[in-house]
């Protein structure tokens, strides 16, 4: 079976940027088929390899004069903190003195979740290495390459080139040649896959490289693997025979402060197994061993002595190039074989022989050759693995095992096994990816740009400094971490804190929908941190006060710094006293209910042993190759169209047949309500049991809500902000009741009341119902002005429209709330005010929603704080999601689509920043919050665009 894409496609072309997005219809043909040239996806980010981005901006913060007074003391304390860190030979968690500008070169990165990632530029280079937790090496290594060689029927080389159009670096091997015509090459990225097409027709060949990483929703085993597969398909388009050779070269990756290689600590080997062969390179990253493996499928008559080379990147790189050019493939370098000693009977010498110079090899290479008759097509496959199974943080004694070691061991010699597994299973990965992506890509309710953006923003799940550890021996079977491990990802490439919770609140929609067990794990990690309190104090950089790292009954800001002892030393963030933040506790509560709703959708019967094995998704048995549901549940695919359970507040299950698990994933929230309640988490579900999750989380939610009530100083049922930046907008001061924290508060009361009802806590339900009535009244009376909810109650802010003023309503909608907590008319008026001011009056509506806008005759951007004048992509996507829930599809798609187009033209794909400014500059590249784009998908499925009747009688969706 092969995947065939129809020729039906539509183009949306940006004439200046020369970037376009393409859509099409994917179909499958069953039966034997002749291999043909690989076709790139019809969707995704597409560009020629000579592309130059039209908008060139940088990371440069220029505070307004009115902002300097508040920033000066903070800056002085930060410099002192920075110097102290450097004296300790450690890095600050946020380095404002050495920020990273957008590279404008990145394409789809490679690697699974939690095992490290390697960036790839769209022009073909390997760059941005994230191999050790928390450390990003923004370097391009020219010796890590693919090289193509084309020979004619006389075995004469007629073309050879590095498969990259990136400008040849000065430190690249001098003899290597960059000969590609960039105008004849095109790149397509649809994460976690990418395609590069090379039109070499003048040499009789068309070539396509397909890159696959195992980032597969609901497949926890394979998604954890640190590897990628590269499939090169070549087609002979001339009338003569052609031999095409692809060579994959790799070298030691320089890491650390000096970026120097350390060849004295390398170990290189050639290996051959039953069906695969390859070469390995072992180096060290700090004290941890890291083994790279390049592998391919072994041909029938191939021996261990063919098509490979161990070489020195500075001394013998020319041999690699010349050998390929002469032989069409690599062969071991004879000059690197030691001269036999004198007296060896098999070696004749004379007195003039000189001993050979033997260099320490630091690089490896592997060739794969295919023979093509006229019109013929064939493929060459490679796998790259980086095996770094054990992680020990600098200040910690404990050694952590990465999650994939559950399946491949932790002895550091798993590279060959992982490579063989990947080469056997990558087609199955692609089938699973099609089962996930096709319902989205073929959904006519989703705009074309959003189909690509949904997939490509998922890069951050793997490339966010992500760690995923196996801790099965540390937790009982009644804890989800026993099966699904310990999970963490950084707030951003430049903001090195694990699972920053106020930001994860936005980003969590991706995990909650696609890897729900990882979201559950993260929530249990935070639940366990609530009761912690430390005696140790530190200075807050904002006001200079000394405060405890953590107090009881509070959600921490983060779970630590990778340069410290993460998950033990939590709350690495030191600008504010986060125990006083108003939003953290509330965001935990709201996520619990959202998760509960989604977990119910995934409930399906799973036998106990299958659940324990975690192999249900990739274990293909005879007769189930094309049936994901049967493979998952070991039950026939029997559909039940007639299911009914009201999830609003009633916990009572209604017996019924279980619907198709895929339908549950991709149908509307109304259908999500139909999934029956399943009680026993150990014997019946593949995802963590929703009811058990709620039971485990409720005590914490109720306690946190009561703790937040202490910030209601006047007893009106509405909490007040403290007059300092005490929420995720940590440079923007809120005083008294505020729209942002107030909406989170009111929504949280409603949520905890519902939890109490579901679990039968009648007294709690009555108490929270009374508090909710009081809070709703106060919120409306104090903050509603007839057009929008006021930023806060400070008179100078009475005309400030905040883009994020309805964050609480957003989460209620995402939880499929039926109760009207915020008046519907007010919500729609406020959203329209945001769209008219923060969106349309900011750069003509082409850059999302600015965080703050001051209305009036002299309407202008709010420049009170740095963050009030920023656009946060993650907030814009969340706002668009709420607009969709409220029926404002046109405004949502216009706002979010304009932002996405601007980010693309800026070259910020695969490094989406936290913030943009009016002048085009950006802040904090590669950030967590933009994963909130997955809330837009959830909203579209729950509330598709309305359909209109046309004159011809046909029904069509409204134009997006």
URGIBEL-V726519 format. One record per run of one state. SS is the DSSP state (~ for helix, > for strand, _ for the rest). FROM is the first residue (numbers start at 1). TO is the last residue. If there is no record, write none. Layout:
ss=(SS | SS)
from=(FROM | FROM)
to=(TO | TO)
//
This chain:
ss=(_ | > | _ | > | _ | > | _ | ~ | _ | > | _ | > | _ | > | _ | > | _ | > | _ | > | _ | > | _ | > | _ | ~ | > | _ | > | ~ | _ | > | _ | ~ | _ | > | _ | > | _ | ~ | _ | > | _ | > | _ | > | _ | > | _ | ~ | _ | ~ | _ | > | _ | > | _ | > | _ | > | _ | ~ | _ | ~ | _ | ~ | _ | ~ | _ | > | _ | ~ | _ | > | _ | > | _ | > | _ | > | _ | > | _ | ~ | _ | ~ | _ | > | _ | > | _ | ~ | _ | ~ | _ | ~ | _ | ~ | _ | ~ | _ | ~ | _ | ~ | _ | > | _ | > | _ | > | ~ | _ | ~ | > | _ | > | _ | > | _ | ~ | _ | > | _ | ~ | _ | ~ | _ | ~ | _ | > | _ | > | _ | > | _ | ~ | _ | > | _ | ~ | _ | ~ | _ | > | _ | > | _ | > | _ | ~ | _ | > | _ | > | _)
from=(1 | 2 | 15 | 19 | 30 | 45 | 49 | 65 | 88 | 94 | 95 | 106 | 107 | 110 | 111 | 117 | 122 | 126 | 131 | 137 | 141 | 145 | 152 | 157 | 163 | 182 | 185 | 191 | 193 | 201 | 204 | 205 | 214 | 220 | 224 | 227 | 237 | 242 | 252 | 263 | 266 | 267 | 273 | 276 | 286 | 288 | 298 | 308 | 312 | 317 | 328 | 334 | 337 | 363 | 373 | 377 | 388 | 390 | 392 | 400 | 403 | 405 | 409 | 415 | 442 | 448 | 457 | 459 | 464 | 467 | 470 | 480 | 485 | 486 | 489 | 490 | 491 | 492 | 493 | 495 | 496 | 498 | 499 | 501 | 515 | 516 | 530 | 537 | 540 | 546 | 549 | 578 | 581 | 584 | 603 | 608 | 614 | 628 | 634 | 661 | 667 | 669 | 673 | 690 | 712 | 721 | 723 | 735 | 737 | 738 | 739 | 760 | 762 | 784 | 785 | 789 | 790 | 792 | 793 | 795 | 798 | 800 | 803 | 807 | 815 | 824 | 840 | 843 | 846 | 850 | 851 | 852 | 855 | 860 | 862 | 867 | 870 | 871 | 872 | 873 | 886 | 889 | 906 | 915 | 917 | 922 | 924 | 927 | 928 | 929 | 943 | 947 | 950 | 955 | 958)
to=(1 | 14 | 18 | 29 | 44 | 48 | 64 | 87 | 93 | 94 | 105 | 106 | 109 | 110 | 116 | 121 | 125 | 130 | 136 | 140 | 144 | 151 | 156 | 162 | 181 | 184 | 190 | 192 | 200 | 203 | 204 | 213 | 219 | 223 | 226 | 236 | 241 | 251 | 262 | 265 | 266 | 272 | 275 | 285 | 287 | 297 | 307 | 311 | 316 | 327 | 333 | 336 | 362 | 372 | 376 | 387 | 389 | 391 | 399 | 402 | 404 | 408 | 414 | 441 | 447 | 456 | 458 | 463 | 466 | 469 | 479 | 484 | 485 | 488 | 489 | 490 | 491 | 492 | 494 | 495 | 497 | 498 | 500 | 514 | 515 | 529 | 536 | 539 | 545 | 548 | 577 | 580 | 583 | 602 | 607 | 613 | 627 | 633 | 660 | 666 | 668 | 672 | 689 | 711 | 720 | 722 | 734 | 736 | 737 | 738 | 759 | 761 | 783 | 784 | 788 | 789 | 791 | 792 | 794 | 797 | 799 | 802 | 806 | 814 | 823 | 839 | 842 | 845 | 849 | 850 | 851 | 854 | 859 | 861 | 866 | 869 | 870 | 871 | 872 | 885 | 888 | 905 | 914 | 916 | 921 | 923 | 926 | 927 | 928 | 942 | 946 | 949 | 954 | 957 | 960)
//
